[in-house]
């Protein structure tokens, strides 16, 4: 495969064929994200001819492919026509593929109708990883996300109406100490309206330094302590009212590993978080050296 490194994928796509149809992210302004800041990650679209050559090579290898992830961070910015062409090529060369997935900026859904998305779903594109990050408009503005509560909800509704599934990411600690409560409450409200099939939380981290992120907060961003992260998680879980959403807070950035289905396991998950807050040391946590992105 002709990859432009570094290459990123969701943890659940570890066994998927990573098909890099775009390089980088067309927005690439979120202040918390350093994934596509390297010079070689400037946004570009890979020609269809190159993608088909790669698919031919995979097909000729005889390696069984059941799942395909469309990389990089912004494959869904492609037009409906181009996505349809791409999915037809995957079906032609890899007929045994059972699921195709992609990262998805909410704004990528604006120019695609539900009928168009439903056709893409019929061609195999069945799962969208949507980085909502927060449901709070002020926090989203400060991180230069280019989205708001309404645009995120509209995208998630379109995905569901088209018969696709959504896996939403919320960033624990994104609002800092000043906006922690409203970040948690409004993120939960967004999820309650959207009812995604999957929901995960990651802890906001700054491996390359916090300076760029601080600018949006006027230099006043105060990261949450470990205990404050747990308190924010408690507010989020307590406010969530989900019918049947698989919930995961087990990414390497998290101190406390949480797994369950909401709302079925809500009481149990809240008990774990409250134990971590009230009785430190009782529940095992990740050490700093074990955490990462």
C-alpha positions as CSV (number, residue, x, y, z in Angstrom):
1,X,0.0,0.0,0.0
2,X,1.3,3.5,-0.9
3,X,0.7,5.2,2.5
4,X,1.7,8.8,3.4
5,X,2.8,8.4,7.0
6,X,1.8,8.9,9.8
7,X,-1.4,7.0,9.2
8,X,-4.3,6.9,11.8
9,X,-7.2,4.6,12.3
10,X,-9.7,3.9,15.1
11,X,-8.6,1.1,17.5
12,X,-11.5,-1.1,16.4
13,X,-10.1,-1.1,12.8
14,X,-6.9,-2.9,13.8
15,X,-7.8,-5.9,11.5
16,X,-9.2,-3.9,8.6
17,X,-7.6,-3.0,5.3
18,X,-6.6,0.6,5.6
19,X,-7.3,2.2,2.3
20,X,-5.9,5.7,2.1
21,X,-8.2,7.6,-0.2
22,X,-7.3,11.1,1.1
23,X,-4.2,12.4,2.8
24,X,-4.7,14.6,5.9
25,X,-7.7,16.6,6.8
26,X,-9.4,19.4,4.8
27,X,-10.3,21.3,7.9
28,X,-7.2,20.7,10.0
29,X,-7.7,23.7,12.3
30,X,-8.9,22.0,15.5
31,X,-6.4,23.2,18.2
32,X,-6.4,19.9,20.1
33,X,-5.4,17.8,17.1
34,X,-1.9,17.2,16.0
35,X,-2.5,14.3,13.7
36,X,-2.1,16.0,10.4
37,X,0.3,18.9,11.1
38,X,3.4,17.3,9.5
39,X,4.3,18.9,6.1
40,X,3.6,15.7,4.1
41,X,0.1,15.6,5.6
42,X,-1.2,18.6,3.6
43,X,-4.7,17.6,2.4
44,X,-5.0,15.9,-0.9
45,X,-7.2,13.4,-2.7
46,X,-5.6,10.2,-4.1
47,X,-6.5,9.6,-7.8
48,X,-9.1,6.8,-8.4
49,X,-6.6,5.0,-10.7
50,X,-4.1,4.7,-7.9
51,X,-6.7,3.4,-5.5
52,X,-7.8,0.8,-8.0
53,X,-4.2,-0.3,-8.5
54,X,-3.9,-0.9,-4.7
55,X,-7.2,-2.8,-4.6
56,X,-6.0,-5.0,-7.5
57,X,-2.7,-5.7,-5.6
58,X,-4.7,-6.7,-2.5
59,X,-7.0,-8.9,-4.4
60,X,-4.1,-10.7,-6.2
61,X,-2.4,-11.4,-2.9
62,X,-5.3,-13.7,-1.9
63,X,-5.4,-12.3,1.6
64,X,-9.0,-12.4,2.8
65,X,-10.4,-8.9,3.5
66,X,-13.6,-8.5,5.4
67,X,-13.4,-4.9,6.6
68,X,-12.1,-1.7,4.9
69,X,-11.4,1.6,6.6
70,X,-11.2,4.7,4.4
71,X,-8.3,6.8,5.6
72,X,-7.2,9.5,6.3
73,X,-9.2,11.8,8.5
74,X,-11.4,13.2,5.9
75,X,-12.5,10.6,3.3
76,X,-16.2,11.7,3.7
77,X,-15.3,15.1,2.2
78,X,-15.3,13.4,-1.2
79,X,-18.4,14.0,-3.3
80,X,-21.2,11.4,-3.5
81,X,-20.2,10.6,-7.1
82,X,-16.6,9.9,-6.0
83,X,-17.5,7.9,-3.0
84,X,-19.9,5.8,-5.1
85,X,-17.2,5.1,-7.6
86,X,-14.8,4.2,-4.8
87,X,-17.3,1.8,-3.2
88,X,-18.1,0.1,-6.5
89,X,-14.4,-0.5,-7.0
90,X,-14.1,-2.1,-3.5
91,X,-17.0,-4.3,-4.3
92,X,-15.5,-5.3,-7.7
93,X,-12.0,-6.2,-6.4
94,X,-12.9,-7.3,-2.9
95,X,-16.3,-8.9,-3.1
96,X,-16.1,-10.5,0.4
97,X,-15.9,-7.2,2.2
98,X,-18.6,-7.0,4.8
99,X,-18.1,-3.5,6.3
100,X,-16.6,-0.3,5.1
101,X,-16.1,2.6,7.5
102,X,-14.6,6.1,7.7
103,X,-13.9,9.0,9.9
104,X,-16.5,11.8,9.3
105,X,-16.6,15.5,10.1
106,X,-20.2,16.5,10.7
107,X,-19.8,19.3,8.1
108,X,-19.1,16.5,5.5
109,X,-22.7,15.6,5.7
110,X,-24.1,19.0,4.7
111,X,-23.9,18.5,0.9
112,X,-25.1,14.8,0.9
113,X,-28.7,13.9,1.0
114,X,-30.1,11.1,3.1
115,X,-31.0,9.2,-0.2
116,X,-27.3,9.6,-1.3
117,X,-26.0,8.3,2.0
118,X,-28.5,5.4,1.9
119,X,-27.2,4.4,-1.5
120,X,-23.6,4.5,-0.1
121,X,-24.8,2.3,2.8
122,X,-26.2,-0.2,0.3
123,X,-22.8,-0.3,-1.3
124,X,-21.2,-1.2,2.0
125,X,-20.4,2.0,3.8
126,X,-22.1,1.3,7.0
127,X,-20.1,2.9,9.9
128,X,-19.1,6.5,10.5
129,X,-16.6,7.5,13.2
130,X,-17.8,11.0,14.2
131,X,-15.5,13.2,16.3
132,X,-18.1,15.5,17.9
133,X,-15.6,16.2,20.8
134,X,-18.2,18.3,22.7
135,X,-21.8,19.3,22.6
136,X,-21.1,22.7,24.0
137,X,-21.0,25.5,21.4
138,X,-18.6,27.7,23.4
139,X,-16.1,24.9,23.9
140,X,-16.4,24.0,20.2
141,X,-15.7,27.6,19.2
142,X,-12.7,27.9,21.5
143,X,-11.1,24.8,19.9
144,X,-11.9,26.0,16.4
145,X,-13.8,22.8,15.6
146,X,-15.8,24.4,12.8
147,X,-18.9,22.7,14.1
148,X,-21.6,23.3,16.7
149,X,-24.3,21.4,18.5
150,X,-26.8,21.8,15.6
151,X,-24.4,20.7,12.8
152,X,-23.3,17.7,14.8
153,X,-26.9,16.6,15.5
154,X,-27.9,17.1,11.9
155,X,-25.1,14.9,10.7
156,X,-25.8,12.2,13.2
157,X,-29.5,12.2,12.3
158,X,-28.7,11.9,8.6
159,X,-26.4,9.0,9.3
160,X,-29.1,7.2,11.2
161,X,-31.8,8.0,8.6
162,X,-29.6,6.5,5.9
163,X,-29.3,3.2,7.8
164,X,-25.7,3.7,8.8
165,X,-24.3,3.4,12.3
166,X,-22.3,6.1,14.1
167,X,-19.5,5.8,16.6
168,X,-19.1,9.2,18.4
169,X,-16.1,10.5,20.2
170,X,-16.3,12.9,23.1
171,X,-13.1,14.4,24.7
172,X,-13.0,14.3,28.4
173,X,-11.4,17.4,29.8
174,X,-11.8,19.5,26.6
175,X,-13.3,22.5,28.4
176,X,-10.7,22.6,31.1
177,X,-11.7,23.5,34.7
178,X,-13.7,26.6,33.6
179,X,-16.1,24.9,31.3
180,X,-16.1,21.3,32.6
181,X,-19.7,21.1,33.7
182,X,-21.3,22.7,30.6
183,X,-19.0,20.5,28.4
184,X,-20.2,17.3,30.1
185,X,-23.9,18.3,30.3
186,X,-24.2,19.5,26.7
187,X,-22.2,16.6,25.3
188,X,-24.6,14.3,27.1
189,X,-27.6,16.2,25.7
190,X,-26.3,15.9,22.2
191,X,-25.9,12.1,22.6
192,X,-29.4,11.9,24.1
193,X,-30.9,13.5,21.0
194,X,-28.7,11.5,18.5
195,X,-28.8,8.1,20.2
196,X,-25.6,6.8,18.5
197,X,-24.9,3.1,18.3
198,X,-21.4,3.6,19.8
199,X,-20.0,6.2,22.1
200,X,-16.4,6.5,23.4
201,X,-14.5,9.0,25.4
202,X,-10.9,9.9,25.2
203,X,-8.9,12.3,27.5
204,X,-7.7,15.4,25.7
205,X,-3.8,15.3,25.6
206,X,-1.1,17.6,24.4
207,X,2.0,15.5,23.4
208,X,3.3,18.3,21.3
209,X,2.7,21.1,23.9
210,X,-0.3,23.0,25.0
211,X,0.5,26.4,23.6
212,X,-1.5,26.2,20.4
213,X,-4.6,25.0,22.3
214,X,-4.2,27.7,24.9
215,X,-4.7,30.4,22.4
216,X,-8.4,29.7,22.0
217,X,-8.9,30.1,25.7
218,X,-6.9,33.3,25.9
219,X,-4.1,31.5,27.7
220,X,-6.5,30.6,30.7
221,X,-7.0,26.9,30.0
222,X,-6.5,24.9,33.1
223,X,-6.3,21.1,32.5
224,X,-8.3,18.9,34.7
225,X,-6.6,16.8,37.4
226,X,-7.2,13.1,37.4
227,X,-9.9,13.5,40.0
228,X,-11.6,16.3,38.1
229,X,-11.6,14.1,35.0
230,X,-13.5,11.5,37.0
231,X,-15.9,14.2,38.2
232,X,-16.6,15.3,34.7
233,X,-17.2,11.7,33.7
234,X,-19.7,11.3,36.5
235,X,-21.7,14.3,35.2
236,X,-21.6,13.0,31.7
237,X,-22.8,9.5,32.6
238,X,-25.4,10.8,35.0
239,X,-26.9,13.1,32.3
240,X,-26.9,10.5,29.5
241,X,-30.2,8.9,28.7
242,X,-29.5,6.3,26.0
243,X,-31.6,3.5,24.8
244,X,-29.0,1.0,23.6
245,X,-25.5,2.5,23.0
246,X,-22.3,0.6,23.4
247,X,-20.1,2.8,25.6
248,X,-16.3,2.6,25.8
249,X,-13.9,4.6,27.8
250,X,-10.9,2.3,27.4
251,X,-8.7,4.2,25.0
252,X,-5.0,4.4,26.1
253,X,-5.5,8.1,27.1
254,X,-8.0,7.2,29.9
255,X,-6.9,6.6,33.5
256,X,-10.1,4.7,34.3
257,X,-11.3,1.9,32.0
258,X,-15.1,1.8,31.6
259,X,-17.1,-0.5,29.4
260,X,-20.8,-1.2,29.2
261,X,-24.1,-0.6,27.4
262,X,-26.1,2.5,28.2
263,X,-28.4,2.9,29.8
264,X,-28.5,-0.7,30.9
265,X,-25.2,-0.5,32.7
266,X,-25.4,3.1,33.8
267,X,-25.7,2.5,37.5
268,X,-22.7,0.1,37.5
269,X,-20.5,2.6,35.5
270,X,-21.5,5.4,37.8
271,X,-20.5,3.3,40.8
272,X,-17.1,2.6,39.3
273,X,-16.5,6.3,38.7
274,X,-17.8,7.3,42.2
275,X,-15.5,4.7,43.8
276,X,-12.5,6.1,41.9
277,X,-13.5,9.6,43.2
278,X,-14.4,8.7,46.8
279,X,-12.0,5.8,47.5
280,X,-8.8,6.3,45.5
281,X,-6.7,3.2,45.1
282,X,-9.6,0.8,45.3
283,X,-10.1,0.6,41.5
284,X,-6.9,0.1,39.4
285,X,-6.0,3.0,37.2
286,X,-3.5,3.3,34.3
287,X,-0.2,4.7,35.4
288,X,1.1,7.8,33.4
289,X,3.6,5.6,31.5
290,X,0.8,3.4,30.3
291,X,-1.2,6.2,28.8
292,X,-0.9,7.6,25.3
293,X,-2.6,8.4,22.0
